[in-house]
Amino acid sequence: MSESIQDTLRYPSARIVDVAKALSGDVRVRILEALGEKPMSVSQLAEAIGVAQPTISINVQILEAVELVSSTLGANREKICSVTCRSIHLDLPVKLGEGLHRTEELHMPIGMFAHCSVQPTCGLVNRDCIHVGSLDDPRSFYMPERADASLLWFSGAGYVEYYFANPMPPGVTIDELCFSAELCAEAPSFQMEWPSDISLFINDVPVGTWTSPGDLGDRKGKLTPDKWRSGTEYGQLTQWRITKEGSLVNGVPSAAAALDALNLQYNKPIRIRLEVSEDSENCRGLNLFGADFGDHRQDLILSFIRYSE
């Protein structure tokens, strides 16, 4: 039996949700049961519990993430799993926000926009490079299949707007709001020197403009499917940060808008709009990349950050 097993593992209140989720699965509880007397390999766990090895591997990773299970490589480079403790202690929260992480992230698929205004060239494709509706038909942006989009684009002026929930309970304030997305300009096929001014609005407040250098297609995107043959391949991961002092785009101060100007309320959605304005100097559309296209395995991410718990 492993000598590294602790009697009790203590978790702060900010980790209660993570631990509860890890223990909420029947397979994961059965893994802990099987490891109660001795370490076991993934294949041994699969045989003991009666489920496939890939299922065991996925659930072991979840238990590892909350430090209930640890793993080493055995003689044949097979993963050997052990429990880390005999019991756990959860500190319950005693004040607002204490049960939250210092950073709470919300992930939004790029096709889950609530409103849009687009013009040809425009379109959406899913992870299999199948078009949603018809190419260059703005009506495609209102089809239910848009939820599966992994790449969307429009030329000239336009926007897509998303509604995010506010995970902060009443009375809890944040120090910073951060939004990130992979983007580039939009040209027929692709055009490396084709700047476009892409602005972010939060609750209709402008928080900064990033100028994409072009519609990027000079190489294959790291995640873009091989079957994609339509020019645009990847974007640049762009980050807007809004603090109590002001806003930044990729670390560079931009608009004067600060957190207080956004009028964030716990019981109202946060409206995030990516827009190329008609009066912008470089009005050349945008491409927006999901987790299965481009260079970065992410959709849209909105982060709520507190500097101290």
C-alpha positions in Angstrom: 0.0 0.0 0.0 1.3 3.4 -0.9 3.0 5.3 2.0 2.1 8.6 0.5 -1.6 8.2 1.4 -2.8 11.0 3.7 -5.4 10.5 6.4 -7.3 13.6 5.5 -7.0 16.0 2.5 -8.4 19.4 3.1 -10.0 21.6 0.5 -10.7 25.4 0.7 -14.2 26.5 0.0 -13.2 27.7 -3.5 -12.7 24.1 -4.5 -16.0 22.7 -3.2 -17.7 22.7 -6.6 -14.7 21.0 -8.3 -14.5 18.2 -5.7 -18.3 17.7 -5.8 -18.3 17.4 -9.5 -15.5 14.9 -9.4 -17.3 12.8 -6.9 -20.7 13.0 -8.7 -19.9 10.3 -11.2 -20.7 6.6 -10.4 -17.6 5.4 -12.4 -15.3 7.7 -10.4 -16.6 6.5 -7.1 -16.1 2.9 -8.2 -12.5 3.8 -9.2 -11.9 5.1 -5.6 -13.4 1.9 -4.3 -11.1 -0.3 -6.4 -8.0 1.7 -5.4 -8.9 1.5 -1.7 -6.6 -1.4 -0.9 -3.9 -1.2 -3.5 -2.7 0.8 -6.5 -3.9 -0.6 -9.9 -3.1 0.0 -13.5 -5.7 1.5 -15.9 -6.2 -1.9 -17.5 -6.7 -3.5 -14.1 -9.2 -0.9 -13.2 -11.1 -1.5 -16.5 -11.3 -5.2 -15.7 -12.3 -4.7 -12.1 -15.0 -2.2 -12.8 -16.1 -3.6 -16.1 -15.8 -0.5 -18.4 -13.6 0.3 -21.3 -10.1 1.6 -20.8 -10.7 5.0 -22.4 -13.6 5.6 -20.0 -11.3 4.7 -17.1 -8.6 7.1 -18.4 -11.0 10.0 -18.7 -12.4 9.5 -15.2 -9.0 9.1 -13.7 -8.0 12.4 -15.2 -11.0 14.1 -13.5 -10.0 12.6 -10.1 -6.3 13.6 -10.7 -7.5 17.2 -11.3 -8.8 17.4 -7.8 -5.9 15.5 -6.3 -7.9 12.5 -5.1 -5.9 10.2 -7.3 -2.2 10.3 -8.3 -0.5 8.3 -11.1 3.0 7.0 -11.9 4.4 5.1 -14.8 4.9 1.3 -14.2 7.6 -1.0 -15.6 5.8 -1.3 -18.9 5.0 2.4 -19.1 1.5 1.7 -18.1 -0.3 4.2 -15.8 -0.4 3.1 -12.2 -3.1 4.8 -10.1 -3.3 5.3 -6.3 -5.6 7.1 -4.0 -4.0 10.1 -2.1 -6.1 10.1 1.1 -8.5 8.2 3.3 -10.9 11.1 3.9 -11.5 14.7 2.8 -12.4 17.9 4.7 -14.3 20.6 2.9 -14.2 24.1 4.3 -17.7 25.6 3.8 -17.9 29.2 2.6 -18.8 31.8 5.3 -19.2 34.9 3.2 -20.3 35.9 -0.3 -17.9 34.8 -3.1 -15.8 32.6 -0.9 -17.0 29.5 -2.8 -15.9 30.9 -6.1 -12.6 30.6 -7.9 -10.4 33.6 -8.1 -11.0 33.4 -11.9 -14.4 32.2 -13.1 -14.5 31.4 -16.9 -17.4 31.1 -19.2 -16.9 29.5 -22.6 -19.2 30.3 -25.5 -19.3 28.5 -28.9 -18.9 31.0 -31.7 -22.2 30.0 -33.3 -24.3 30.8 -30.2 -24.7 34.6 -31.0 -28.0 36.2 -30.1 -28.0 39.0 -32.7 -26.0 39.7 -35.8 -25.7 42.0 -38.8 -23.7 40.6 -41.7 -23.3 41.0 -45.5 -21.6 38.9 -48.2 -19.0 37.6 -48.4 -20.3 35.7 -45.3 -20.9 32.2 -44.1 -20.5 29.6 -41.3 -19.1 26.1 -41.4 -19.0 23.4 -38.8 -16.0 21.3 -37.7 -16.5 19.0 -40.7 -16.3 22.0 -43.0 -20.0 21.7 -44.0 -21.7 25.0 -44.6 -24.6 26.1 -42.5 -27.2 27.1 -45.0 -25.9 28.7 -48.2 -22.7 30.5 -48.8 -23.0 34.3 -48.9 -26.6 34.2 -47.7 -27.1 36.2 -44.5 -30.2 34.1 -43.7 -27.8 31.3 -42.8 -26.8 33.2 -39.7 -30.4 32.6 -38.3 -30.5 28.9 -38.8 -30.5 26.7 -35.7 -27.5 24.8 -37.1 -25.4 27.9 -36.5 -24.8 26.6 -32.9 -22.4 24.1 -34.4 -20.3 26.6 -36.3 -16.5 26.4 -35.9 -15.8 29.3 -38.3 -17.9 32.3 -39.3 -17.1 35.3 -41.4 -18.5 38.4 -42.9 -17.0 41.3 -45.0 -17.3 45.0 -44.6 -19.2 46.4 -41.7 -21.2 44.1 -39.4 -21.3 42.5 -36.0 -22.1 39.3 -33.9 -23.4 39.8 -30.4 -23.4 37.2 -27.6 -25.2 37.0 -24.2 -23.2 35.8 -21.3 -24.5 35.0 -17.9 -23.0 36.8 -14.9 -21.8 34.1 -12.5 -21.1 36.6 -9.7 -23.7 36.5 -6.9 -25.1 39.8 -5.6 -22.6 41.8 -3.5 -19.5 40.2 -5.0 -17.3 42.6 -7.0 -14.6 41.7 -9.5 -11.3 43.5 -10.3 -11.1 42.6 -13.9 -13.2 41.4 -16.8 -11.3 39.7 -19.7 -12.6 38.6 -23.1 -10.5 36.6 -25.6 -11.2 35.3 -29.2 -9.2 34.2 -32.2 -9.9 36.6 -35.1 -8.7 38.0 -38.4 -10.0 40.2 -41.3 -12.1 38.9 -44.2 -11.2 39.1 -47.9 -12.1 36.9 -50.8 -10.0 33.7 -50.4 -7.3 35.4 -48.2 -5.2 38.5 -48.2 -2.3 38.9 -45.8 -2.2 42.7 -46.1 -5.9 43.5 -45.5 -6.3 45.4 -42.2 -9.6 45.5 -40.4 -10.6 47.4 -37.3 -12.4 44.9 -35.0 -14.0 46.5 -31.9 -15.4 45.0 -28.7 -18.5 46.4 -27.1 -19.8 45.3 -23.6 -23.3 46.3 -22.8 -23.0 48.8 -25.7 -19.9 50.4 -24.1 -16.8 50.5 -26.5 -13.8 48.9 -24.7 -11.2 48.8 -27.5 -10.4 48.2 -31.1 -7.9 45.7 -32.5 -6.6 46.1 -36.0 -6.1 42.7 -37.7 -3.2 42.9 -40.2 -5.1 40.8 -42.7 -7.1 37.7 -43.7 -4.5 35.1 -42.7 -4.1 32.2 -45.0 -0.4 31.8 -45.9 -0.1 28.5 -44.0 -2.3 25.8 -42.6 -4.0 26.6 -39.3 -2.8 24.3 -36.6 -6.3 23.0 -35.9 -8.0 23.8 -39.3 -9.2 20.5 -40.9 -7.2 19.3 -44.0 -10.4 19.3 -46.1 -10.8 23.1 -45.7 -9.7 24.7 -48.9 -11.2 28.2 -48.8 -8.3 30.5 -48.1 -8.6 31.7 -44.5 -6.7 29.4 -42.2 -6.0 31.0 -38.8 -6.4 34.2 -36.7 -4.6 35.9 -33.9 -5.7 35.3 -30.3 -6.9 38.7 -29.1 -7.6 39.8 -25.5 -9.6 42.7 -24.2 -9.1 43.5 -20.5 -11.3 45.9 -18.5 -10.1 46.9 -15.1 -11.2 49.5 -12.5 -8.7 51.9 -14.2 -9.5 51.4 -17.9 -9.3 49.0 -20.8 -6.5 47.3 -22.6 -6.2 45.4 -25.9 -3.4 42.8 -25.9 -1.9 44.6 -23.0 -1.9 48.1 -24.7 -4.2 50.8 -23.1 -7.1 51.5 -25.3 -10.5 53.0 -24.4 -11.0 54.9 -21.2 -13.9 52.6 -20.3 -13.5 51.0 -16.8 -15.5 48.3 -15.0 -17.9 50.8 -13.5 -19.0 52.0 -16.9 -20.2 48.5 -18.0 -23.1 48.5 -15.5 -22.7 44.8 -14.7 -25.6 43.3 -12.8 -25.9 39.8 -11.4 -29.4 39.3 -12.7 -28.9 40.6 -16.2 -26.9 39.1 -19.2 -23.7 40.6 -20.3 -23.9 41.6 -23.9 -20.6 41.1 -25.8 -20.5 42.5 -29.4 -17.7 42.0 -31.9 -18.1 44.7 -34.5 -16.5 46.2 -37.6 -18.1 49.7 -37.7 -19.1 51.5 -40.9 -17.0 54.5 -39.9 -13.9 52.6 -39.1 -10.7 53.4 -41.0 -10.3 49.8 -42.0 -13.8 48.4 -42.6 -12.9 44.9 -43.9 -15.0 42.4 -42.0 -13.8 39.6 -39.7 -13.3 35.8 -39.4 -14.1 34.3 -36.0 -12.5 30.9 -35.1 -14.0 28.2 -32.9 -12.1 25.4 -31.0 -11.7 23.2 -34.1 -10.3 25.9 -36.5 -7.3 28.2 -36.5 -4.4 28.0 -34.1 -6.0 28.0 -30.7 -8.3 25.3 -29.2 -10.9 27.7 -27.7 -14.2 29.3 -28.5 -15.0 32.7 -26.9 -13.9 33.0 -23.2 -15.2 35.6 -20.8 -13.3 35.7 -17.5 -14.3 37.2 -14.2 -11.2 37.9 -12.1 -10.7 38.8 -8.5 -7.2 39.7 -7.4 -7.8 38.2 -3.9 -10.3 35.6 -2.6 
